[in-house]
Amino acid sequence: MKKVAIRLSHDLKRSLSNDSSVAVKKETFFHYGDCIGLTGDSGVGKTTLLNMLAGIAPIDKGTIDYHLPGEEDVVSITPVAQKKEVEKVRHSIGFVFQEAYLVKHLTCIENLLLPMQLQGGTRSEISGEYARIIKAMQKLSLAGSEGADQFHHPQGLFNSLCNCFAVAGSSTRGERGISDRFSNEISGGEMRRMAVIRATNPYESILLTDEPTEGLDRGNGPKISSNSNAYKTLRYMRGWVEEAPDMRLWINITHKQDELNLFSDKIYEFTEKDGLYLKPSVAP
């Protein structure tokens, strides 16, 4: 039996400034090892629900319980939750927002290493994370024709910590690899894939994504192509869960039915009338 990752109480609710509210209305359980698709009409509150799950948007009523790896006791967010409880939740969640939110004054590689740095990663852990990032960039077609030998070691902020994993090539060679570029030097699709890599670092156990393939190519036909960047990105995130199914969960907002069917173990629909409910089946 799969372990419960998150429990939402039936009365979970957040009031909004326009006199409306986001309410779950049914007790809901999300389990580790699952890839959850979340859909519903625009404006119904899907993004707000993800923000509630991430501890970003406070709740007005009800409880969100988290069974986090490494925590003996259930961690709960309530309307009067303590700051330390919220911080535990935030440190366990990777979030891909609708905007990439890369730090403009950091290079791509520095942006991707930032979560590990903020978590106090050791020299060895940062070195391992750098290797993971290179592999992920290749999987998501971010390496281009450069190859792994053209990824340069981080400069500036991380230089003193990360010079242990300098690789062949140098940023003084004239043409910088994508890892050495700043966010304003890469495309919107590349920024989005960078955000996905950043959110799937080893410290996270819950991945929340809000329209992560928006702006990525899906191929030329009406359905998503297996050679497209959108497909590779979704497959990468599902693979992240499959690497450690006992301690990872992915919840993904999308309006694209083929993406829901291909990459979701369960599909939930969110409506103003009925709240959050599980759709009866996933058609391949």
C-alpha positions in Angstrom: 0.0 0.0 0.0 1.3 3.5 -0.9 2.2 5.8 1.9 0.1 9.0 2.4 2.1 12.1 1.6 -0.6 14.8 2.0 -4.1 14.9 3.6 -6.5 17.7 2.9 -9.4 18.1 5.4 -12.9 18.3 4.0 -13.3 21.9 5.3 -10.0 23.2 3.8 -10.7 26.8 2.6 -9.0 30.0 1.6 -11.0 33.2 1.2 -10.1 35.5 -1.7 -10.2 39.3 -1.9 -13.1 39.3 -4.4 -15.5 37.7 -1.8 -15.0 34.2 -3.4 -13.1 31.3 -1.9 -11.1 28.2 -2.8 -12.6 25.2 -1.0 -11.7 21.5 -1.2 -15.1 20.2 0.2 -13.9 16.6 0.4 -11.3 14.9 2.5 -8.5 14.1 0.0 -5.3 12.0 0.2 -2.3 12.2 -2.1 0.2 9.3 -1.9 3.9 9.0 -2.5 4.7 7.3 -5.8 1.8 9.0 -7.6 1.8 11.5 -10.4 -1.4 13.6 -10.0 -3.0 15.6 -12.8 -5.1 18.5 -11.7 -7.5 20.2 -14.1 -10.5 22.5 -14.0 -11.8 25.7 -15.5 -9.6 28.8 -15.6 -10.0 31.0 -12.5 -11.5 28.2 -10.3 -8.5 28.3 -7.9 -6.1 25.5 -9.0 -3.0 27.8 -8.7 -4.3 29.0 -5.3 -4.7 25.4 -4.2 -1.1 24.7 -5.2 0.1 27.8 -3.3 -1.8 26.5 -0.2 -0.1 23.1 -0.5 3.3 24.8 -0.8 2.7 26.9 2.4 2.8 30.1 0.3 -0.9 31.0 0.6 -2.3 30.9 4.2 -5.5 28.9 4.8 -8.5 30.3 6.6 -10.1 27.0 7.7 -9.2 23.3 7.8 -5.9 21.4 7.9 -3.3 20.2 5.5 -1.3 17.3 7.0 2.1 16.3 5.5 3.9 12.9 6.1 7.4 14.1 5.2 10.5 11.9 4.9 12.7 12.3 7.9 9.9 13.6 10.1 8.5 11.2 12.8 5.4 13.3 13.4 2.8 14.6 11.0 3.5 18.2 10.0 0.3 20.2 9.8 -0.6 23.6 8.3 -3.6 25.2 9.9 -4.9 28.8 10.1 -2.7 29.3 13.1 0.3 27.2 12.0 3.7 28.0 13.5 6.4 29.4 11.3 8.6 26.3 11.8 5.9 24.0 10.5 5.4 26.1 7.4 9.2 26.1 6.9 9.4 22.3 7.1 6.8 22.1 4.4 8.5 24.7 2.1 11.8 22.9 2.4 10.3 19.7 1.2 8.6 21.1 -1.9 9.9 21.9 -5.3 7.6 24.3 -7.2 7.5 25.1 -10.9 5.5 28.3 -11.2 3.9 29.7 -14.3 6.8 32.1 -14.4 10.4 30.6 -14.2 11.5 33.1 -11.5 15.2 32.7 -12.2 17.5 35.1 -10.3 18.6 37.6 -13.0 22.1 38.3 -11.7 23.0 34.6 -11.4 24.0 32.4 -14.3 21.9 29.4 -15.2 24.2 27.0 -13.3 24.2 29.2 -10.3 20.4 29.4 -10.4 20.2 25.6 -10.5 22.6 25.2 -7.6 20.9 27.8 -5.5 18.5 25.4 -3.6 21.4 23.1 -2.6 23.4 26.1 -1.4 20.4 27.4 0.6 19.9 24.0 2.2 23.5 24.1 3.4 24.8 21.4 1.1 28.3 20.1 1.6 31.1 20.4 -1.0 30.5 16.7 -1.9 26.7 17.2 -2.2 27.1 20.3 -4.3 29.5 18.4 -6.6 26.9 15.6 -6.9 24.2 18.1 -7.6 26.3 19.7 -10.4 26.6 16.2 -12.0 22.8 15.7 -11.7 22.2 19.1 -13.3 24.4 18.3 -16.3 22.6 15.0 -16.9 19.2 16.7 -16.5 20.1 19.4 -19.0 21.0 16.8 -21.5 17.8 14.9 -21.0 15.8 18.1 -21.5 17.8 19.0 -24.7 19.4 22.0 -23.0 23.0 20.8 -23.8 22.5 21.2 -27.5 25.5 20.3 -29.5 27.9 21.4 -26.7 28.0 18.1 -24.9 28.9 17.6 -21.3 32.5 18.7 -21.8 31.3 22.2 -22.6 29.6 22.9 -19.3 31.7 25.2 -17.3 32.2 25.3 -13.6 30.2 27.9 -11.7 31.8 31.4 -11.4 31.2 34.2 -8.8 28.9 33.2 -6.0 29.7 29.5 -6.1 33.3 29.6 -7.2 34.9 29.1 -3.8 32.6 26.1 -3.0 32.3 24.5 -6.4 35.7 24.7 -8.0 36.1 21.0 -7.1 34.0 20.1 -10.2 35.5 22.2 -12.9 35.3 20.3 -16.2 36.9 20.6 -19.6 36.3 24.0 -21.3 36.5 27.5 -20.0 34.2 30.5 -20.2 37.1 32.4 -21.7 36.9 30.3 -24.8 34.7 32.9 -26.5 31.5 31.0 -26.8 29.8 30.3 -23.4 27.7 27.2 -22.8 24.1 27.6 -21.7 25.1 27.0 -18.1 27.2 30.2 -18.1 24.5 32.4 -19.6 22.2 34.7 -17.6 18.4 34.3 -17.7 18.0 37.2 -20.2 20.3 35.3 -22.6 18.1 32.2 -22.9 14.7 31.6 -24.4 11.4 31.3 -22.4 11.3 27.6 -23.1 14.8 27.1 -21.8 14.0 29.1 -18.7 11.0 26.9 -18.0 13.1 23.7 -18.3 15.7 25.3 -16.0 12.9 25.9 -13.5 11.9 22.2 -13.7 15.5 21.0 -13.1 15.8 23.4 -10.1 12.6 22.1 -8.5 13.6 18.4 -8.8 16.7 18.7 -6.6 17.4 15.8 -4.2 16.1 17.6 -1.1 12.5 17.7 -2.3 9.9 15.0 -1.8 6.9 16.8 -3.3 6.9 18.5 -6.7 4.2 21.0 -7.6 4.0 22.3 -11.2 1.7 24.9 -12.7 1.4 24.5 -16.5 5.0 23.4 -16.8 4.9 22.8 -20.6 3.4 26.2 -21.5 5.5 27.6 -24.3 7.3 24.4 -25.0 7.0 22.8 -28.4 4.6 19.8 -28.5 5.4 18.7 -32.1 3.4 19.4 -35.2 0.4 17.2 -34.7 -2.7 17.7 -32.5 -1.3 15.4 -29.9 2.0 15.7 -28.0 5.0 14.2 -29.8 7.4 11.9 -28.0 10.3 13.9 -29.6 9.0 17.3 -28.3 10.5 19.3 -25.5 7.1 19.2 -23.7 7.1 15.4 -23.7 10.7 15.2 -22.6 10.0 17.6 -19.7 6.9 15.7 -18.5 8.7 12.4 -18.8 11.6 13.8 -16.8 9.3 14.8 -14.0 7.6 11.4 -13.9 11.0 9.8 -13.9 11.9 11.9 -10.9 9.0 10.3 -9.0 9.9 6.8 -10.3 13.5 7.1 -9.0 12.2 7.2 -5.4 8.5 6.3 -5.3 8.4 5.8 -1.6 9.2 9.4 -0.9 8.2 11.5 -4.0 4.9 12.9 -5.2 4.1 15.0 -8.2 1.0 17.2 -8.6 0.7 18.9 -12.0 -1.8 21.5 -13.2 -2.6 21.4 -16.9 -5.5 21.9 -19.3 -4.0 19.6 -21.9 -6.0 16.3 -21.9 -3.3 14.2 -23.7 -0.7 15.3 -21.1 -3.1 14.4 -18.3 -3.8 11.0 -19.8 -0.2 10.1 -20.6 1.5 11.2 -17.4 -1.1 11.0 -14.6 -1.8 8.0 -12.4 -4.9 9.9 -11.1 -6.7 12.9 -12.4 -8.5 15.3 -10.1 -10.8 18.0 -11.3 -11.4 21.2 -9.3 -14.7 23.0 -9.6 -16.3 25.9 -7.7 -19.4 23.8 -7.0 -18.0 20.4 -6.1 -14.5 21.3 -4.9 -11.7 18.7 -5.5 -12.8 15.3 -6.8 -11.2 12.3 -8.3 -12.2 11.6 -11.9 -13.2 7.9 -12.3 -10.5 6.8 -14.8 -7.5 7.7 -16.8 -7.9 6.9 -20.5 -4.6 6.1 -22.2 
